[in-house]
Amino acid sequence: MQRWQGLDDVPADQPRSVVAIGVFDGVHYGHRAVVGKAVAHAHRLGAPIVVVTFDPHPDEVVRPGTHPALLSTIDHRCALLAELGVDAVCILPFSREMAALSPEAFVDEVLVSRLHAVAVAVGENFRFGHRAAGDPETLAELGVARDFIVDAEPLIAGEGGVWSSTYVRGLVRAGDVASAAYSLGRPHRVEGTVVHGDHRGRELGYPTANLATTPHAAIPADGVYASQLVVAPYTEHATRHPAAVSIGTNPTFDGLERRVEAHVIDLQGSEDLDLYGAHVALDFVGRVRGQIRFEGADALADLVAQMAHDIDDVRRLLG
């Protein structure tokens, strides 16, 4: 799959294309329905599939300071879209200038001049152009004059409501990573770089990888989780390891900084992981418990005993 960072990266000889447009944060089931509609059109028309997405999130530009928690990094978003059969992803740098474009100008600059759209797929709640003046009906009207068809996919509802990025963020924020995984069709992922922490875990017999997470990442509620730690994600050298993940402030030690720490379990023999400086991902499978503060003379012993119990629970959740 090709990845274009802005319209200038689009090849000059780009043929007529089927285009799906959206932020697609998380690439949940609703997003997959939109992309699936584009795939169907592409197969019928014999055209390549291009997904147009945006970075940063448009909310941060239109309403500064309101950047939502992100369900996926750009790298993860592109990897998920590639799995759906997309031929190219065009990442448009969302700016004040882009936000000021009229619906007609957006269509002409992006869909007509550069991508030569023959069909466009969007969600029924898609809005575009200055002050969100454009909607799927506007897009369809513009398409008639510019020779492309428009398919607006209805929103998809599950047991808990409409499957939207906002809905999934709420599940993650509440720590319900199992329901989030159901809505996403995969475990929720948090990425980051492994940095040095206080090394208390190693002193207690449970060394952890302390993550400096990517900006605006959707972090689950404080507690302990069953997870898979992925080293070197999106590369041919990626490896997966079962892990117990602690999120919180380490209240037993009067911590103030909220941290994401992963303990890899069941390493074989003398195997060890040197992860400092590495980019890793955590795929959250289930929640074991909430955050607990241990107090009194036996606080450390109680904490170590609880950690052993947590790891047994993680093994069971990971199967």
SEKE-819195 format. One record per residue (C-alpha): residue number from 1; residue in one letter; z, x, y. Coordinates in steps of 0.05 Angstrom, whole numbers. Layout:
N
<marvex NUM, "A", <Z, X, Y>>
...
This chain:
319
<marvex 1, "M", <0, 0, 0>>
<marvex 2, "Q", <-17, 24, 70>>
<marvex 3, "R", <35, 25, 125>>
<marvex 4, "W", <12, 21, 197>>
<marvex 5, "Q", <60, 36, 254>>
<marvex 6, "G", <29, -7, 308>>
<marvex 7, "L", <-42, -31, 321>>
<marvex 8, "D", <-68, 38, 336>>
<marvex 9, "D", <-58, 56, 263>>
<marvex 10, "V", <-104, 0, 239>>
<marvex 11, "P", <-169, 31, 214>>
<marvex 12, "A", <-229, 20, 259>>
<marvex 13, "D", <-268, -7, 200>>
<marvex 14, "Q", <-215, -57, 178>>
<marvex 15, "P", <-251, -115, 145>>
<marvex 16, "R", <-235, -188, 155>>
<marvex 17, "S", <-165, -198, 128>>
<marvex 18, "V", <-115, -250, 106>>
<marvex 19, "V", <-53, -241, 150>>
<marvex 20, "A", <19, -263, 139>>
<marvex 21, "I", <63, -259, 201>>
<marvex 22, "G", <138, -258, 207>>
<marvex 23, "V", <200, -214, 213>>
<marvex 24, "F", <210, -223, 138>>
<marvex 25, "D", <281, -193, 141>>
<marvex 26, "G", <305, -191, 69>>
<marvex 27, "V", <240, -218, 40>>
<marvex 28, "H", <277, -277, 10>>
<marvex 29, "Y", <247, -335, -28>>
<marvex 30, "G", <223, -369, 35>>
<marvex 31, "H", <187, -306, 58>>
<marvex 32, "R", <157, -297, -11>>
<marvex 33, "A", <127, -367, -7>>
<marvex 34, "V", <92, -348, 58>>
<marvex 35, "V", <65, -283, 29>>
<marvex 36, "G", <46, -319, -35>>
<marvex 37, "K", <3, -367, 5>>
<marvex 38, "A", <-31, -307, 37>>
<marvex 39, "V", <-42, -276, -32>>
<marvex 40, "A", <-74, -341, -56>>
<marvex 41, "H", <-122, -342, 3>>
<marvex 42, "A", <-139, -269, -6>>
<marvex 43, "H", <-157, -279, -79>>
<marvex 44, "R", <-201, -339, -61>>
<marvex 45, "L", <-235, -303, -4>>
<marvex 46, "G", <-238, -233, -33>>
<marvex 47, "A", <-203, -205, 28>>
<marvex 48, "P", <-146, -154, 36>>
<marvex 49, "I", <-76, -178, 52>>
<marvex 50, "V", <-41, -152, 115>>
<marvex 51, "V", <31, -169, 133>>
<marvex 52, "V", <49, -165, 206>>
<marvex 53, "T", <123, -153, 219>>
<marvex 54, "F", <165, -130, 278>>
<marvex 55, "D", <214, -74, 293>>
<marvex 56, "P", <262, -78, 328>>
<marvex 57, "H", <281, -150, 313>>
<marvex 58, "P", <252, -194, 369>>
<marvex 59, "D", <321, -224, 385>>
<marvex 60, "E", <345, -157, 410>>
<marvex 61, "V", <288, -153, 461>>
<marvex 62, "V", <288, -226, 482>>
<marvex 63, "R", <364, -231, 485>>
<marvex 64, "P", <393, -160, 488>>
<marvex 65, "G", <458, -152, 450>>
<marvex 66, "T", <443, -207, 400>>
<marvex 67, "H", <411, -163, 346>>
<marvex 68, "P", <425, -198, 280>>
<marvex 69, "A", <454, -162, 220>>
<marvex 70, "L", <395, -137, 180>>
<marvex 71, "L", <385, -155, 107>>
<marvex 72, "S", <334, -99, 97>>
<marvex 73, "T", <312, -34, 129>>
<marvex 74, "I", <239, -26, 146>>
<marvex 75, "D", <230, 19, 85>>
<marvex 76, "H", <260, -33, 39>>
<marvex 77, "R", <221, -89, 72>>
<marvex 78, "C", <156, -52, 60>>
<marvex 79, "A", <175, -36, -13>>
<marvex 80, "L", <190, -109, -26>>
<marvex 81, "L", <125, -131, 6>>
<marvex 82, "A", <86, -81, -36>>
<marvex 83, "E", <115, -112, -99>>
<marvex 84, "L", <84, -179, -77>>
<marvex 85, "G", <14, -149, -77>>
<marvex 86, "V", <6, -136, -2>>
<marvex 87, "D", <-48, -85, 15>>
<marvex 88, "A", <-20, -63, 83>>
<marvex 89, "V", <40, -75, 128>>
<marvex 90, "C", <30, -69, 203>>
<marvex 91, "I", <96, -57, 238>>
<marvex 92, "L", <90, -79, 311>>
<marvex 93, "P", <140, -46, 358>>
<marvex 94, "F", <169, -108, 392>>
<marvex 95, "S", <177, -96, 466>>
<marvex 96, "R", <183, -134, 531>>
<marvex 97, "E", <108, -127, 540>>
<marvex 98, "M", <95, -159, 473>>
<marvex 99, "A", <146, -214, 487>>
<marvex 100, "A", <108, -230, 552>>
<marvex 101, "L", <41, -240, 517>>
<marvex 102, "S", <15, -311, 518>>
<marvex 103, "P", <0, -342, 450>>
<marvex 104, "E", <-74, -334, 465>>
<marvex 105, "A", <-66, -260, 482>>
<marvex 106, "F", <-25, -246, 420>>
<marvex 107, "V", <-77, -279, 376>>
<marvex 108, "D", <-135, -242, 409>>
<marvex 109, "E", <-102, -173, 411>>
<marvex 110, "V", <-70, -174, 341>>
<marvex 111, "L", <-105, -223, 296>>
<marvex 112, "V", <-176, -223, 323>>
<marvex 113, "S", <-191, -155, 354>>
<marvex 114, "R", <-153, -110, 305>>
<marvex 115, "L", <-142, -148, 240>>
<marvex 116, "H", <-204, -193, 241>>
<marvex 117, "A", <-165, -250, 210>>
<marvex 118, "V", <-201, -299, 165>>
<marvex 119, "A", <-137, -335, 146>>
<marvex 120, "V", <-65, -333, 172>>
<marvex 121, "A", <-2, -353, 135>>
<marvex 122, "V", <64, -367, 171>>
<marvex 123, "G", <128, -407, 160>>
<marvex 124, "E", <131, -476, 191>>
<marvex 125, "N", <185, -452, 239>>
<marvex 126, "F", <142, -394, 264>>
<marvex 127, "R", <142, -384, 340>>
<marvex 128, "F", <102, -334, 381>>
<marvex 129, "G", <80, -317, 451>>
<marvex 130, "H", <118, -317, 517>>
<marvex 131, "R", <182, -359, 513>>
<marvex 132, "A", <162, -378, 442>>
<marvex 133, "A", <108, -424, 470>>
<marvex 134, "G", <65, -420, 408>>
<marvex 135, "D", <78, -454, 341>>
<marvex 136, "P", <36, -465, 278>>
<marvex 137, "E", <-2, -521, 311>>
<marvex 138, "T", <-19, -477, 370>>
<marvex 139, "L", <-41, -422, 321>>
<marvex 140, "A", <-85, -471, 283>>
<marvex 141, "E", <-118, -495, 348>>
<marvex 142, "L", <-132, -423, 368>>
<marvex 143, "G", <-158, -408, 298>>
<marvex 144, "V", <-211, -463, 303>>
<marvex 145, "A", <-241, -429, 364>>
<marvex 146, "R", <-235, -359, 333>>
<marvex 147, "D", <-258, -373, 262>>
<marvex 148, "F", <-194, -367, 221>>
<marvex 149, "I", <-154, -419, 183>>
<marvex 150, "V", <-78, -427, 187>>
<marvex 151, "D", <-30, -445, 131>>
<marvex 152, "A", <41, -463, 152>>
<marvex 153, "E", <88, -459, 92>>
<marvex 154, "P", <146, -510, 91>>
<marvex 155, "L", <217, -484, 90>>
<marvex 156, "I", <248, -478, 21>>
<marvex 157, "A", <317, -506, 8>>
<marvex 158, "G", <365, -485, -47>>
<marvex 159, "E", <432, -514, -67>>
<marvex 160, "G", <467, -487, -5>>
<marvex 161, "G", <414, -506, 46>>
<marvex 162, "V", <349, -477, 73>>
<marvex 163, "W", <335, -407, 48>>
<marvex 164, "S", <332, -369, 113>>
<marvex 165, "S", <354, -300, 135>>
<marvex 166, "T", <410, -333, 176>>
<marvex 167, "Y", <435, -369, 114>>
<marvex 168, "V", <435, -305, 72>>
<marvex 169, "R", <470, -266, 127>>
<marvex 170, "G", <525, -318, 125>>
<marvex 171, "L", <534, -308, 50>>
<marvex 172, "V", <537, -233, 58>>
<marvex 173, "R", <586, -237, 115>>
<marvex 174, "A", <631, -281, 71>>
<marvex 175, "G", <627, -230, 14>>
<marvex 176, "D", <589, -279, -31>>
<marvex 177, "V", <539, -226, -54>>
<marvex 178, "A", <524, -264, -118>>
<marvex 179, "S", <498, -324, -80>>
<marvex 180, "A", <461, -278, -32>>
<marvex 181, "A", <427, -245, -91>>
<marvex 182, "Y", <406, -314, -117>>
<marvex 183, "S", <374, -331, -50>>
<marvex 184, "L", <341, -263, -43>>
<marvex 185, "G", <317, -259, -115>>
<marvex 186, "R", <350, -191, -119>>
<marvex 187, "P", <417, -158, -101>>
<marvex 188, "H", <432, -149, -27>>
<marvex 189, "R", <422, -77, -8>>
<marvex 190, "V", <458, -33, 43>>
<marvex 191, "E", <432, 37, 58>>
<marvex 192, "G", <461, 98, 91>>
<marvex 193, "T", <473, 172, 92>>
<marvex 194, "V", <531, 202, 53>>
<marvex 195, "V", <580, 236, 100>>
<marvex 196, "H", <648, 269, 92>>
<marvex 197, "G", <709, 223, 94>>
<marvex 198, "D", <783, 236, 84>>
<marvex 199, "H", <774, 259, 12>>
<marvex 200, "R", <832, 215, -9>>
<marvex 201, "G", <792, 185, -66>>
<marvex 202, "R", <783, 253, -98>>
<marvex 203, "E", <857, 267, -91>>
<marvex 204, "L", <872, 201, -127>>
<marvex 205, "G", <823, 216, -183>>
<marvex 206, "Y", <768, 170, -156>>
<marvex 207, "P", <720, 209, -112>>
<marvex 208, "T", <677, 167, -66>>
<marvex 209, "A", <612, 173, -28>>
<marvex 210, "N", <627, 151, 44>>
<marvex 211, "L", <565, 118, 76>>
<marvex 212, "A", <544, 122, 148>>
<marvex 213, "T", <504, 58, 144>>
<marvex 214, "T", <438, 44, 179>>
<marvex 215, "P", <442, 9, 247>>
<marvex 216, "H", <456, -66, 246>>
<marvex 217, "A", <463, -68, 170>>
<marvex 218, "A", <490, -132, 141>>
<marvex 219, "I", <555, -107, 111>>
<marvex 220, "P", <593, -153, 62>>
<marvex 221, "A", <664, -176, 77>>
<marvex 222, "D", <721, -128, 64>>
<marvex 223, "G", <737, -120, -9>>
<marvex 224, "V", <715, -87, -74>>
<marvex 225, "Y", <647, -98, -105>>
<marvex 226, "A", <606, -83, -166>>
<marvex 227, "S", <544, -46, -146>>
<marvex 228, "Q", <487, 0, -166>>
<marvex 229, "L", <482, 63, -124>>
<marvex 230, "V", <410, 86, -117>>
<marvex 231, "V", <398, 159, -99>>
<marvex 232, "A", <332, 175, -63>>
<marvex 233, "P", <308, 103, -60>>
<marvex 234, "Y", <233, 90, -50>>
<marvex 235, "T", <215, 156, -83>>
<marvex 236, "E", <192, 175, -152>>
<marvex 237, "H", <257, 212, -161>>
<marvex 238, "A", <302, 151, -151>>
<marvex 239, "T", <362, 145, -198>>
<marvex 240, "R", <411, 88, -207>>
<marvex 241, "H", <485, 94, -222>>
<marvex 242, "P", <539, 39, -232>>
<marvex 243, "A", <589, 41, -176>>
<marvex 244, "A", <653, 8, -150>>
<marvex 245, "V", <646, -2, -75>>
<marvex 246, "S", <704, -10, -27>>
<marvex 247, "I", <692, -39, 42>>
<marvex 248, "G", <747, -41, 93>>
<marvex 249, "T", <797, -1, 134>>
<marvex 250, "N", <840, 29, 78>>
<marvex 251, "P", <901, -11, 101>>
<marvex 252, "T", <948, 25, 52>>
<marvex 253, "F", <936, 88, 94>>
<marvex 254, "D", <938, 50, 161>>
<marvex 255, "G", <864, 61, 171>>
<marvex 256, "L", <828, 33, 232>>
<marvex 257, "E", <755, 50, 218>>
<marvex 258, "R", <716, 3, 174>>
<marvex 259, "R", <682, 42, 118>>
<marvex 260, "V", <635, 33, 60>>
<marvex 261, "E", <655, 78, 2>>
<marvex 262, "A", <624, 81, -67>>
<marvex 263, "H", <656, 110, -130>>
<marvex 264, "V", <604, 124, -184>>
<marvex 265, "I", <633, 106, -252>>
<marvex 266, "D", <619, 130, -322>>
<marvex 267, "L", <587, 197, -306>>
<marvex 268, "Q", <573, 233, -371>>
<marvex 269, "G", <611, 296, -389>>
<marvex 270, "S", <610, 348, -334>>
<marvex 271, "E", <556, 311, -295>>
<marvex 272, "D", <570, 308, -221>>
<marvex 273, "L", <532, 281, -161>>
<marvex 274, "D", <526, 323, -99>>
<marvex 275, "L", <509, 268, -50>>
<marvex 276, "Y", <530, 296, 18>>
<marvex 277, "G", <473, 287, 67>>
<marvex 278, "A", <433, 245, 18>>
<marvex 279, "H", <403, 177, 36>>
<marvex 280, "V", <427, 126, -15>>
<marvex 281, "A", <425, 51, -25>>
<marvex 282, "L", <478, 4, -52>>
<marvex 283, "D", <454, -58, -89>>
<marvex 284, "F", <512, -109, -90>>
<marvex 285, "V", <518, -148, -155>>
<marvex 286, "G", <586, -183, -149>>
<marvex 287, "R", <653, -185, -113>>
<marvex 288, "V", <714, -162, -151>>
<marvex 289, "R", <769, -178, -100>>
<marvex 290, "G", <789, -178, -27>>
<marvex 291, "Q", <823, -121, 10>>
<marvex 292, "I", <896, -108, -9>>
<marvex 293, "R", <949, -69, 28>>
<marvex 294, "F", <999, -33, -18>>
<marvex 295, "E", <1068, -18, 11>>
<marvex 296, "G", <1133, 12, -9>>
<marvex 297, "A", <1153, 74, -49>>
<marvex 298, "D", <1104, 58, -105>>
<marvex 299, "A", <1045, 43, -59>>
<marvex 300, "L", <1002, 101, -84>>
<marvex 301, "A", <1017, 88, -157>>
<marvex 302, "D", <1002, 14, -148>>
<marvex 303, "L", <937, 31, -112>>
<marvex 304, "V", <914, 78, -168>>
<marvex 305, "A", <931, 25, -220>>
<marvex 306, "Q", <892, -27, -182>>
<marvex 307, "M", <832, 20, -176>>
<marvex 308, "A", <831, 29, -251>>
<marvex 309, "H", <833, -46, -260>>
<marvex 310, "D", <777, -55, -208>>
<marvex 311, "I", <732, -7, -246>>
<marvex 312, "D", <743, -46, -310>>
<marvex 313, "D", <722, -109, -272>>
<marvex 314, "V", <661, -73, -244>>
<marvex 315, "R", <639, -53, -314>>
<marvex 316, "R", <644, -126, -337>>
<marvex 317, "L", <605, -151, -277>>
<marvex 318, "L", <550, -100, -287>>
<marvex 319, "G", <546, -117, -360>>
